[in-house]
Amino acid sequence: MKAKDRVRAHTDTDVNQKIEQRTEQRVLQAATAAERTISRRIDELEKEWDMERYLETNAAAIAFSGVLLGLLVNKKFLAIPAIVLPFLFQHAVQGWCPPVPLFRRLGVRTRKEIDAEKYALKAVRGDFDELPPPNNGDTLRRARQAWQAANA
């Protein structure tokens, strides 16, 4: 999770650390959990909304509301999408916009952070234990097995 991530780079270090600590605690707790509990958590992670989805949904809902209000109530409401959409563009270009700090403080994670927990839980569950040790002749077979395990 230490790789360069634009959202993490624009988030307070304390907030990033809290999110990492909560994730690490869940993974460590999984070490003593039943396989079915780990599988259930992995399923939850598959459905967890990431930062991008929150921002896109939030911006679309606010912009759409502004357009409707502008058409039905008063044209001044068209200022709402005129403000919101540049923020969405700013996030696409820079990885930051005004709602990001709020969402991060609420614990919203990036896709990389969610996937890191998911693959750590898969490793705890033993999904990758069946891979043969690497050797010169089996590199391609090992790569195929790794890919299949990662997509399980």
N, C-alpha and C positions, 0 to 999 in steps of 0.2 A: 504494500500500500504506500510505500515511500516514493513511488514513481511520480513524475511531474503530472499533476492534475490541476487544471486551471481553477476549478472551484475550490479545491483544497488550498491552492496557492493564495487565493483571495479570502480565505477564512482565517479567523484568529487561531493561533496555535492552541490555545486552551480548548476551544471548541473542537478542533480536529482531534486533540488528545482524548477528550471525553468520548467522542464517537468511537475512536479506536479502542479505548478501555472497555466500553460497553460491548463492543464486538468481541474482543478478546475474552471477556467474561463468559459470553454465551458459548464460545468455542470450547473453553476450558470446562464449562459445565456439561457440555455434550460428551466429554470424555467418559463420564460416568452414566450417561443416559442410555436407554435402550435404543436399539437401531431404529425402531419405529418412531421414536421421539425425534431422532436426528432426521429421519426422512420427512417427517411432518414439518420440521423447521426449514428444511431445504425447499419443500413445496411453498412455504410461506415466503421465503426469499425470492422464489420465482415470480411471485405476485406483488412483491414490495415495489412501491413507486419510488423512482429515483428523482434526483434533483431536476433533471431535464423534464420529466413528465409533470412534476408539480409546477414548474415555471410555465411550460407550454399551456397547461390546463388553466392556470391562473390568468395568464395574459389573454388567452382566447376568451375566457368567460367575461373578463372585465372589458375587453375591446368590443366584444359582441353586445354586451349590455349598453356600452356607450353609443354604439351605432343605433341600436333600437331606440334608446332614449332620445338620441338626436333626431331620428326620423319621426318618432311619435309624439315627443313632448316639446323639445326645444333644441334647435341646432347647436346651441352652446355645449350640449352634452357630447358632441363630436370631438371635443377637446380631450375627452377621456382616452379614446383609442390613439389619438395623436400623441399622447404622453406615454401610454403603455407600450405601444409597438416599438418605439425606439429603444426602450429598455430591453425588450426581447432581442432586438438586433444587437444591442450592446453585449448581451450575454453570449450570443452566438459568436461574436467576434473576440471578446475579451475573456469570457468565462465568468463575468461578474455583472450583476445588476442589483438595484436596491433590495429586492426581496430575498436575495441569496443569504445575507447574514441572518435574517429572521428564520428562514427555513432551516439553516444549519443549526441554529440554537435550539430549534424544535427537534433536532435529531435526524433531519432528512439527509440521506446519504447519496453519494454518487454511485453510478452503476459499478465502477471499479471496487468501491468499498463493499457493496452488496455481494458482488461476485467473489471477492476475497473470502468473505465469511462462508459463502456457499461451497467453495472449493476446499476450504479448511475443514468444513464439516464432512464433505465427501471423503477426505483423507482420513478423518477420525473414524468414519464409518467403515473404512477399509476398501473403498472403491478402487484405489490405485495399487493395492497390495499384489494383485495378480500379474502386474507387469514384470516381465523377465528382466534380470539385470542386463545392462547394456553390454554388448560385445560387437565386434566389427561386422559380423555377418548378419546380425539381427536388427540393425538400426532402423530399417524401413518398417519391419514388423512391429518393433517396439513403438515407433511413432504412430502407426495405425492403432495400436492398442491404447496408447495414451489418448489419442483423439477420441476413440470410442468411449473410454472411461470418462473423459471430460464432458462428453455429451450424454452421458447416462442419466 
